Amino acid sequence: MGYGELLRDLAKKFSDLEIVKHGTKIYNFSKLNKRANQVAHALLQLGIKKNEKFGIMLYNSPEYLEIMFGLQKMGAVPVPINTRFGFIEFKHIFENADIIGLFIDKEFVKKIQDFINEYDFKAIKHIFVLNAAPNETFEGMRNYEKFIENQETSEPSVEINDDDVALLLYTGGTTGLPKGAILTHSNLKSATFIAPKHGMKLIMANKIPAESMIPKGGLKMKFLTPTPIYHISGLMPVLTQIGLRNMLYFPVSQSFDPEEICQIIEREKITTLFMVPTMYRIWLNHPSLEKYDLSSLTMIASGGAKLPQRMKIAILERFPKVTLVDGYGSTETIGTSTIAFMTYKDIPKIKKGYIGQVVTGIKMRVVNEKGEDVPVGEVGEMIYKGNTIMKGYYKDDAKTQAVFTEDGWLHSGDLCKMDEEGNVYYVGRMSEMITSGGEKIYPMEIEEILRSHPKINEVVITGVPDKIWGQKIAAFIELKKGEKMTAEEVIEYCKDKIATYKKPRIIKFIDKIPITKSGKMDRIRIRKMARLLAIDENN
């Protein structure tokens, strides 16, 4: 059974139930399913075969969902593509994924034409343009609406198996060029309901308020997200809400607009807001936040990158009645491996690095370098097993074998410790760990301390080579607007808070912490900057 059958069954049972709103455009289940079927039939008539790959370069919209479901229903494989990528990333993904076709927004027509001309790229045979005028034409491309119009709305007759590839999703590329995670139909079905099942389990145990997921007065959850669907952090919450039959709202703005977020919450009485940490940082500091009635919110959720402790506390202090949900995972685990449902009373746990508990349906172990389970309370690497774990990396057996054990456990590369109650506390990435004078130092610990300084907006800690100690600590600091600070103030602030060997030895104030195209702090770029600083210092 394919993942598209989930939409088919929902359309049968809840045909007229509205599910997606984007500006003035509203889809019910029937419309979403029929248009997905039209996409499937149009592709079948074109001669597209099972397992052929199609890139999707669109902003969040109902069309994004109908295309994805349509491809899955006829056995082709959707490949969501970051709209911010440049030609080098395009070339890598198009070639690695064997992409033969693209669905693109009209805005990207010239970019794709320029790419194809520059690289003489002929592998892409079919390009469909969305949001174009009915009579608008583009050389070598087809109008999407004309392509699917008058197609059958019945279910396509294609046999799809659980183990077939349903999605090829590329990682953010923070450690090099993106890798394609192979996600099956079974993976997606399991992942769609894993987080809500865990949440309901906590409600039944009276650990979080029932109104977090079941609004009072018979109201339904209304879910708003500007987080791009081409990221796992944007895709899976959206598919989860479709599975739960909760109304989805996408902002109209093509770039993040905090004022629009406030307007939609107030106008539509949104109950659940999902954004990535960078968006929350901008939104919480927006000057007009207080102008709007945001009292309908019962849940604020985040994913995609680690939500800093300071930001978690700021959200719960600003919205003390909401449940804050922070999902932690990766593309390889389809988004969520541990999840924290936090209320105002959990602030003491948050200060210790709490990231929740392992979600129901996922197995997790904390192991040392030999693969042995570490004692409770000790730091080790998180490894996973379960139905939401990817099948492997596309066309890369070496990297697949490098992250999987022989008996199927996925290495995350993330360090944590777990207490006797199963609470998980994040420590950092193995690749970011610093060793100085034989001592292991975790950047996140120092970052969280410095983020608590009233003058500091953001900070990244990294290690640089040192002839005596092996490595020494460098801090790159972005101050809040209008603030000034000295290196001596930074070091003094660390006094008595952390051990002497953890204090930064190199301190650099920069205008803006660099961000990757996936919205995460660009630690690779920071490490390069740190090495140059260390070279200058040693000369």
C-alpha positions, 0 to 999 in steps of 0.5 A: 500500500502506497502513501497516496492511499492515505489521502485516498482514504481521507478523501472518501471519509472526509470529502468536504472537510477543508484541509489547506488554506493559502491566501484565498485558495482553499482545498478540501480533501476531495479537491486535493485528492482529485488534483493529485490523481490528475497529476498522476494520470497526466504523468502516466499518459506522458509515459513516466515510469515507476521510480523515475525522479521529479524535482519540486522547486516551489514555495509552500502551497496546496499545489506542492502537496498535490504534486507530491501525492500525485507522483507517489500515487503513480510510483514516481519519486518526488525530490523536494529541492531547496529554492535557495540552492545555487547551480553547484547544488542543482547540478549535484542533486539533479545528477545524483538523483537522476532527475528527469523532470521538474515542477517549478514556480514561474519565479524560477524559470530564468534560473533553471534556463540559465542553469541548463544553458551554462552546464548544457544539462540535457537530462531534464526532459520535462519542466512544468511551470506553476503560477503562470498566466494561461497563455504564458509560454516558456521555451522548452517548458509546459504550463502546469495547469494546462498539463493536468486539466481534463485529466481523470480524477479517478485513482490511478491503477498502479501497484505500490508496495510499502518498501517502494521509494516514496521520497528522495529528500536531501540533507541540508548539506552542512558537512558538504554536498547534500546526501539523498535520504531514501524514504519509503512509503512505509517510512512516511506512513509511520512518521505521519502519526508518530509525534501525535501518538506520543503527544496523546500518550502524554495527555492520557498520563496527565503530563501535558494539558489536553487542550494542547492537542484538543482545543476547548469548546469543540474547536479544531486545531489550526496549524500555521507554518512558513517552514519550507516543505523542502526541509524534513522539518517543514514536510513532516509536520504538514503531513502529520496535520493532514493525517490528523485532519487539521486545517493547514495554513501557509503564509502568502509571502515568499520570504518570512514575514513576522507581521503576516504570521501575527495577522494570520494567527489573529484572523484565523484563530490559529491554535498551533504554530510551527517554525524553525529557530531562526524564524522564532528569533525574528518573530519574538523580537518583532516590534509589533508582536504586542499589537495582535491577539495571539491568545488562540495559540495552545501549542508552539512547535519547532524543529529543523535545528536545536531551539536554544534554551534561552529561546525556549524559556523566552517563548514560555515566558511570553506564552505561559499557557501554551505547550512548547513542542520541540522535535529533535531528529534528522532527515535520516529519521524523518524528522523526529526521534525525540520530542519534548512537550514542555510547559512553563513548569518545565523551565528548570529541566530546559536549563539542563539541556532537556530535549524530551523523550524518545518518541513512541515507536522509535528505539534509541540507545546511548553508546560509547565509541565501541558501540557499548551502552553507556551507564545512565547519566553518562554522555554517549552517541544516540543511535536509532532503530525503527519504522521511520528510519531511512532505507539509506543514501541514494547511490552511496553504499559507502556512506550508508554502511558508515552510518548503519551498524550491521544489525541496523542501528543508525548512528546519529552523530549526536551526543546526549545523556539520559536519566533514569526516567528516560529524559534525554539531554542534548550535549552536542554533535560529535563532529563539533566536540573540542578536545583541549589538554585531554578534556572533552568540551562541548560547544553547546554548553558554552554557547548557552552560557554566553547567550544568557548575557544581555548584550549577546544575540547569538554565539558560535563556539568552535575549536582551533588547533593549538600546539600545546593543548591540541585545540583551544576555544574560539567564540564568534559573537553577534551582539544585539543591535546597538550594544558594545562589548570587549573580549575581557567582558566575555571572559569575565562573564564566564568566570565561576560559570564554567571550568577555566579550560572551557573559557574562550581563548579567541574572541571575535565579534562579527556583524552576523552569524553566518547561516546556511541555505537550510537556515542553520548556523554555518559552522563550517564557515565559522571553523574556517574563519577560526582557523584563519584567526588562529594562524594570524595569532600564531604568526 
